[in-house]
Amino acid sequence: MKHSPVLEFQSSAFPIAAGEDEATNPRIYGKALAQWLASQLRAAGVPAGDVISEDFGWCIRVASRPHSLYVACAGFGEPPDCWRVFAFAERGVIARLLGRDRSAESVASLFAAVRRCLESTPAVRGLREETE
């Protein structure tokens, strides 16, 4: 899996629904954030699709070939208005074997679009990039 840096920020604009974490690991939230971000990405021309749950958070599917692109959203820490977002690609085996893996460029482009969406939203505070 190829992924972008992680964006961390605070916002109370994404309420946690009762029972939301039943589809993820306990106390992992972010469904409202993922739904909002998917609509923002669509408005920016990014082909964002459905929001799906994973054990580590809520993911936005993004139409892409030959690899699958996603944006992951999850809450962290206390208070419950702290969020993490990152883009990632599941690379195809054939592209890796043939040396034609272009997922890094796709992830970088998606990450830039996500960052622009967050930067342009007044409800997002303290946006910072964390690299591993």
Residue pairs with C-beta under 8 A, 6 or more apart in sequence:
1 88
1 89
1 90
1 91
2 88
2 89
2 91
2 101
2 103
2 104
2 107
3 86
3 87
3 88
3 89
3 107
4 86
4 87
4 88
4 107
4 108
4 110
4 111
4 114
5 86
5 111
5 129
5 130
5 131
5 132
6 84
6 85
6 86
6 129
6 130
6 131
6 132
7 84
7 85
7 86
7 114
7 115
7 118
7 127
7 128
7 129
7 130
8 76
8 82
8 83
8 84
8 126
8 127
8 128
8 129
8 130
9 82
9 83
9 85
9 118
9 124
9 125
9 126
9 127
9 128
10 81
10 82
10 83
10 124
10 125
10 126
11 33
11 81
11 83
11 121
11 123
11 124
11 125
12 81
12 123
13 36
13 121
13 123
13 124
14 30
14 32
14 33
14 36
14 81
14 83
15 32
16 29
16 32
16 75
16 80
17 31
17 32
20 29
20 31
21 27
21 28
21 29
23 53
24 53
24 54
24 55
24 56
24 57
24 58
24 74
25 55
25 56
27 75
28 55
28 56
28 57
28 74
28 75
29 74
29 75
29 80
30 57
30 58
30 73
30 74
30 75
30 83
31 51
31 53
31 58
33 58
33 73
33 75
33 83
33 85
34 51
34 57
34 58
34 59
34 60
34 71
34 73
35 51
37 48
37 60
37 71
37 73
37 85
37 114
37 117
37 118
38 48
38 49
38 50
38 51
38 60
38 71
39 48
40 117
40 121
41 48
41 60
41 62
41 71
41 113
41 114
41 117
42 48
44 113
44 116
44 117
46 62
46 110
46 113
47 62
47 63
47 64
48 60
48 61
48 62
48 71
49 60
49 61
49 62
49 63
50 60
50 61
51 58
51 59
51 60
51 61
52 58
52 59
52 61
53 59
54 72
56 72
56 74
57 72
57 73
57 74
57 84
58 72
58 73
58 74
59 70
59 71
59 72
59 73
60 70
60 71
60 73
61 68
61 69
61 70
62 69
62 70
62 71
62 110
63 69
64 89
64 106
66 92
66 94
66 95
67 89
67 90
67 91
67 92
67 95
67 101
67 102
67 103
67 106
68 89
68 90
69 87
69 88
69 89
69 106
69 107
69 110
70 87
70 88
70 89
70 90
71 85
71 86
71 87
71 110
71 114
72 84
72 85
72 86
72 87
72 88
73 83
73 84
73 85
74 83
74 84
75 81
75 82
75 83
75 84
76 82
76 83
76 84
84 130
85 114
85 118
86 111
87 107
87 110
87 111
87 114
88 107
89 103
89 106
89 107
91 101
91 103
92 101
95 101
95 102
95 103
115 127
115 129
118 124
118 127
119 127
